[in-house]
Amino acid sequence: MKPYAALALLALTLGGCGAAESNPQATPAPEASTPAPSEPAAEQAKQSEGPAYFGAWTVQGAVASAGISTAPDDGFAGQRATYSAEEATFGEERIQTPEYAEKELSETEFLSEHRTPPSDLGLEGGTVRIVEVSGWTNPGGTFIAKDENTLLFLWDGNYYEMKRDA
């Protein structure tokens, strides 16, 4: 009977361990913090909307070409793109729940990587902000945030400008 006693003791011990893990007295995880009431309402609304590049955009056309490029594709003009937390689109292409990766390059780093001086694209200020939609290699999947109303994307060696829809 001793082997059964050892087995019973083992079962009670293991059962007790499970009960300790589901302790109803455990401290709940802290809730997500809410903005301090002192923050202006407009700033709170802007934070909840997402980055400045979220929104609807329309391609205006090619604005510059890299040293090695194909002829600009006039078919991009008029195409629409949207960027949000739920979806990214360009023309008929779309990706659900996109992940955005932002990086800032100095003018020298940008020139080294893209072989185009930022000034040729109207970019000033010492740094260039590039946004990549993870896992998306279509046009508009990587873009440069020129300002709050202008994005640029590179395709086949040509830079195309997108303007924010009104």
DABEL-V108658 format. One record per residue. N is the residue number from 1. RES is the residue in one letter. NEAR is the number of other ideal C-beta (glycine too) atoms within 12 Angstrom. Layout:
N_RES_NEAR ; N_RES_NEAR
This chain:
1_M_7 ; 2_K_8 ; 3_P_9 ; 4_Y_10 ; 5_A_11 ; 6_A_12 ; 7_L_13 ; 8_A_14 ; 9_L_14 ; 10_L_14 ; 11_A_14 ; 12_L_14 ; 13_T_14 ; 14_L_14 ; 15_G_14 ; 16_G_14 ; 17_C_13 ; 18_G_12 ; 19_A_13 ; 20_A_13 ; 21_E_11 ; 22_S_11 ; 23_N_12 ; 24_P_9 ; 25_Q_8 ; 26_A_9 ; 27_T_7 ; 28_P_8 ; 29_A_6 ; 30_P_7 ; 31_E_6 ; 32_A_6 ; 33_S_7 ; 34_T_11 ; 35_P_16 ; 36_A_9 ; 37_P_8 ; 38_S_8 ; 39_E_15 ; 40_P_12 ; 41_A_12 ; 42_A_11 ; 43_E_13 ; 44_Q_15 ; 45_A_12 ; 46_K_16 ; 47_Q_16 ; 48_S_15 ; 49_E_16 ; 50_G_20 ; 51_P_22 ; 52_A_23 ; 53_Y_37 ; 54_F_27 ; 55_G_27 ; 56_A_24 ; 57_W_38 ; 58_T_26 ; 59_V_35 ; 60_Q_27 ; 61_G_22 ; 62_A_29 ; 63_V_28 ; 64_A_28 ; 65_S_23 ; 66_A_25 ; 67_G_13 ; 68_I_12 ; 69_S_20 ; 70_T_13 ; 71_A_12 ; 72_P_24 ; 73_D_23 ; 74_D_14 ; 75_G_17 ; 76_F_31 ; 77_A_20 ; 78_G_18 ; 79_Q_29 ; 80_R_26 ; 81_A_43 ; 82_T_29 ; 83_Y_39 ; 84_S_23 ; 85_A_20 ; 86_E_14 ; 87_E_20 ; 88_A_37 ; 89_T_26 ; 90_F_33 ; 91_G_24 ; 92_E_11 ; 93_E_21 ; 94_R_22 ; 95_I_25 ; 96_Q_15 ; 97_T_15 ; 98_P_32 ; 99_E_18 ; 100_Y_28 ; 101_A_18 ; 102_E_23 ; 103_K_18 ; 104_E_19 ; 105_L_24 ; 106_S_18 ; 107_E_22 ; 108_T_14 ; 109_E_16 ; 110_F_30 ; 111_L_20 ; 112_S_14 ; 113_E_19 ; 114_H_30 ; 115_R_18 ; 116_T_29 ; 117_P_20 ; 118_P_31 ; 119_S_15 ; 120_D_22 ; 121_L_34 ; 122_G_19 ; 123_L_32 ; 124_E_14 ; 125_G_18 ; 126_G_15 ; 127_T_19 ; 128_V_36 ; 129_R_30 ; 130_I_31 ; 131_V_34 ; 132_E_26 ; 133_V_36 ; 134_S_16 ; 135_G_16 ; 136_W_28 ; 137_T_15 ; 138_N_24 ; 139_P_33 ; 140_G_39 ; 141_G_30 ; 142_T_35 ; 143_F_38 ; 144_I_37 ; 145_A_34 ; 146_K_32 ; 147_D_21 ; 148_E_16 ; 149_N_20 ; 150_T_28 ; 151_L_43 ; 152_L_43 ; 153_F_43 ; 154_L_36 ; 155_W_31 ; 156_D_19 ; 157_G_21 ; 158_N_30 ; 159_Y_40 ; 160_Y_40 ; 161_E_34 ; 162_M_41 ; 163_K_26 ; 164_R_25 ; 165_D_17 ; 166_A_8
